[in-house]
Amino acid sequence: MNFLREFLRYPTKTGAIMPSSRALAKLIIDTANLSNKKCVVELGSGDGIFTEEIEKHINANCEFFSLEINDKFVDETKRRCPDVTVYHDSAKNIKKYLLQYNREYCDCIISSLPWVAFDKNSQKDLLGVVCDSLEDGGIFLTFAYIHGVFLPSGINFRHLLKDFFKDVEKTEIIWVNMPPAFVYLCRK
Ligand SMILES: C[S@@+](CC[C@H](N)C(=O)[O-])C[C@H]1O[C@@H](n2cnc3c(N)ncnc32)[C@H](O)[C@@H]1O
């Protein structure tokens, strides 16, 4: 799968020229502490690097699905993780898919969405959906590239996280990721 090709086709949706590193996948999974989660939703699976790790770390009773907007990436994730349910749809429709599991809320959302590439209204609308889809005490994790935090859209996103969530923490930086990145851990 050619991330660069998808980036050239849809730069603001793809948001990266290569997939995340295994080190970043490990950090986000370790930070999420998935073993006791009841329902996990992944946003923007790409080629499935996080999907594969989420699948390994959830318990047998946990419900898990991914939402991915690019059909090529949907196929790629399904090839890598044939037992995971991957819907070809936008993250803004999380609620619709939770209902298919007779749920109003999940307790963990792991996002790879390229927030810094979204305009202010899209950031606010999508974060609103994320927050509405989480139960009280539920957690939201998303990674951010370090250069992005200095951009106006990165600053806006950080402020929005603090508006929407009770608690927002940042992890260490993974320098071997290209570009280097860290994870925001947010609790509702
Ligand atoms: C930076 S890539 C990350 C992919 C992969 N998780 C990784 O870390 O390598 C962002 C992904 O989010 C997807 N995406 C962007 N906007 C989306 C949306 N509104 N709903 C669902 N997926 C979206 C893109 O198609 C892309 O696969």
PDBQT file of the ligand as one rigid body, heavy atoms in Angstrom, charges set to zero:
ROOT
HETATM    1  C1  LIG A 201      -2.319   9.887   9.426  1.00  0.00    +0.000 C 
HETATM    2  S1  LIG A 201      -3.268   8.555   8.725  1.00  0.00    +0.000 S 
HETATM    3  C2  LIG A 201      -3.013   7.359  10.009  1.00  0.00    +0.000 C 
HETATM    4  C3  LIG A 201      -3.241   5.944   9.595  1.00  0.00    +0.000 C 
HETATM    5  C4  LIG A 201      -2.766   4.855  10.558  1.00  0.00    +0.000 C 
HETATM    6  N1  LIG A 201      -3.637   4.716  11.698  1.00  0.00    +0.000 N 
HETATM    7  C5  LIG A 201      -1.365   5.125  11.041  1.00  0.00    +0.000 C 
HETATM    8  O1  LIG A 201      -1.208   5.585  12.181  1.00  0.00    +0.000 OA
HETATM    9  O2  LIG A 201      -0.432   4.887  10.255  1.00  0.00    +0.000 OA
HETATM   10  C6  LIG A 201      -4.932   9.145   8.951  1.00  0.00    +0.000 C 
HETATM   11  C7  LIG A 201      -6.019   8.199   8.529  1.00  0.00    +0.000 C 
HETATM   12  O3  LIG A 201      -7.296   8.765   8.855  1.00  0.00    +0.000 OA
HETATM   13  C8  LIG A 201      -8.209   8.550   7.780  1.00  0.00    +0.000 C 
HETATM   14  N2  LIG A 201      -9.267   9.570   7.879  1.00  0.00    +0.000 N 
HETATM   15  C9  LIG A 201      -9.158  10.906   7.637  1.00  0.00    +0.000 A 
HETATM   16  N3  LIG A 201     -10.312  11.529   7.875  1.00  0.00    +0.000 NA
HETATM   17  C10 LIG A 201     -11.189  10.569   8.307  1.00  0.00    +0.000 A 
HETATM   18  C11 LIG A 201     -12.542  10.591   8.752  1.00  0.00    +0.000 A 
HETATM   19  N4  LIG A 201     -13.249  11.726   8.794  1.00  0.00    +0.000 N 
HETATM   20  N5  LIG A 201     -13.121   9.430   9.127  1.00  0.00    +0.000 NA
HETATM   21  C12 LIG A 201     -12.423   8.262   9.109  1.00  0.00    +0.000 A 
HETATM   22  N6  LIG A 201     -11.131   8.179   8.696  1.00  0.00    +0.000 NA
HETATM   23  C13 LIG A 201     -10.518   9.316   8.306  1.00  0.00    +0.000 A 
HETATM   24  C14 LIG A 201      -7.323   8.648   6.548  1.00  0.00    +0.000 C 
HETATM   25  O4  LIG A 201      -7.899   8.075   5.399  1.00  0.00    +0.000 OA
HETATM   26  C15 LIG A 201      -6.055   7.921   7.032  1.00  0.00    +0.000 C 
HETATM   27  O5  LIG A 201      -6.155   6.550   6.824  1.00  0.00    +0.000 OA
ENDROOT
TORSDOF 0
